[in-house]
């Protein structure tokens, strides 16, 4: 699986977008985007030991 977040700037943008999407209604594209962002952020944190 290729990393979706490739830089610190993308990581920070993902955090901001996660905040914007928090509380998205279930079964919507926004909720799916939120779930993917959370996974991407966790992968970044694991790789960079944050």
Secondary structure, 3 states (H helix, E strand, C coil): CCCCCCCHHHHHHHHHHHHHHCCCCCCCHHHHHHHHHHHHHHHHHHHCCC
